[in-house]
Structures are given as C-alpha cells and as structure tokens.
C-alpha cells in the first residue's frame, strides 16, 4: 500500500522520507492534503513500473524502493510552485 503523506511528515518514518520534502510537496498543492495525496499516489504507482524498482522486489521492499525513487525524482526535478489538477488518467510526461 502506498504510504500516506501524513505518515511521512514525521522525522522518524518507516520509509525514511525527509519531512521537509513532504511539507514542500503539500505546499505546492496549496496545502490541499487530499490533492497532494492523490498526486503522490499517482507518482509512486507509476514509479513502481519503472526500473527504479528491482524486478525481483515485491511487497514492502518494492514499495520502499518506489517511495525512495519518487522522492528523489521530485526533489531533483524542477517543478512549478503550484501544481495543476492531475487525474489518474492523465498522461505523465517528464521534461
């Protein structure tokens, strides 16, 4: 199961996600936690289907790899200050 952002905003979290990242991600969504969570789930789900997650990884291990890769992707990619609405059916295009 994809972790909730509210679980990741603590210094000690199972996925070792930087709480500052979570705060900045939610800030980009104008503090709309529901929208931020929706986008987070879309991104992590799509990262699960990339080579950022080892083919032989499953369950918790695969999720940890996907969450880590999503955080790295989102912190190393230039993103707009605010994020437009994105639905699960929209295409995800990198720059």
Wavefront OBJ file of the C-alpha trace (Angstrom):
o trace
v 0.000 0.000 0.000
v 1.282 3.458 -0.892
v 2.066 5.369 2.297
v 0.028 8.416 3.221
v 1.868 11.715 3.200
v 0.649 12.391 6.738
v 2.576 9.294 7.862
v 5.704 10.546 6.110
v 5.755 14.030 7.611
v 7.437 12.842 10.818
v 11.215 12.760 11.239
v 11.056 9.050 12.056
v 9.019 7.301 9.383
v 9.223 3.791 8.038
v 10.226 4.972 4.556
v 12.935 7.425 5.684
v 11.349 10.208 3.637
v 12.568 13.675 4.538
v 9.695 15.504 6.287
v 10.814 18.726 4.574
v 10.100 17.055 1.229
v 6.557 16.237 2.368
v 5.982 19.790 3.561
v 7.219 21.241 0.265
v 5.165 18.756 -1.768
v 1.989 19.704 0.109
v 2.869 23.400 -0.168
v 2.966 23.012 -3.955
v -0.628 21.829 -3.711
v -1.612 24.974 -1.811
v -1.868 22.910 1.406
v -4.551 20.693 -0.108
v -3.581 17.394 1.539
v -6.192 15.418 -0.391
v -4.921 16.652 -3.763
v -1.301 16.180 -2.713
v -2.037 12.618 -1.576
v -3.771 11.858 -4.860
v -0.780 13.120 -6.862
v 1.643 11.274 -4.577
v -0.197 8.003 -5.168
v -0.201 8.531 -8.945
v 3.533 9.223 -8.950
v 4.507 6.325 -6.678
v 2.290 3.930 -8.642
v 3.968 4.960 -11.881
v 7.448 4.710 -10.371
v 6.614 1.138 -9.327
v 6.511 0.272 -13.031
v 9.982 1.631 -13.831
v 13.483 0.303 -13.484
v 13.802 2.305 -10.243
v 12.263 -0.771 -8.598
v 14.143 -4.024 -8.957
v 12.231 -6.668 -10.917
v 12.653 -9.217 -8.141
v 11.461 -6.826 -5.420
v 7.995 -7.425 -4.069
v 5.733 -6.190 -1.325
v 7.317 -3.863 1.223
v 10.698 -3.892 -0.495
v 9.209 -2.754 -3.819
v 7.195 -0.037 -2.094
v 10.258 1.249 -0.221
v 12.185 1.432 -3.497
v 9.321 3.209 -5.282
v 8.816 5.745 -2.475
v 12.539 6.489 -2.332
v 12.750 6.878 -6.114
v 9.661 9.115 -6.189
v 11.138 11.376 -3.517
v 14.425 11.613 -5.432
v 12.606 12.284 -8.698
v 10.513 15.037 -7.160
v 13.399 16.705 -5.338
v 15.757 16.681 -8.323
v 13.212 17.774 -10.929
v 12.333 21.406 -11.443
v 8.667 21.684 -10.516
v 6.295 24.639 -10.614
v 5.488 26.432 -7.358
v 1.928 25.126 -7.549
v 0.654 22.035 -9.286
v -2.386 21.935 -11.569
v -5.029 19.270 -11.063
v -3.896 15.861 -12.305
v -6.110 12.824 -12.529
v -5.114 9.186 -12.578
v -5.938 9.009 -16.291
v -3.777 11.982 -17.316
v -0.520 11.118 -19.016
v 2.648 11.650 -17.019
v 5.282 13.400 -19.084
v 8.713 14.303 -17.888
v 10.619 17.201 -19.356
l 1 2 3 4 5 6 7 8 9 10 11 12 13 14 15 16 17 18 19 20 21 22 23 24 25 26 27 28 29 30 31 32 33 34 35 36 37 38 39 40 41 42 43 44 45 46 47 48 49 50 51 52 53 54 55 56 57 58 59 60 61 62 63 64 65 66 67 68 69 70 71 72 73 74 75 76 77 78 79 80 81 82 83 84 85 86 87 88 89 90 91 92 93 94 95
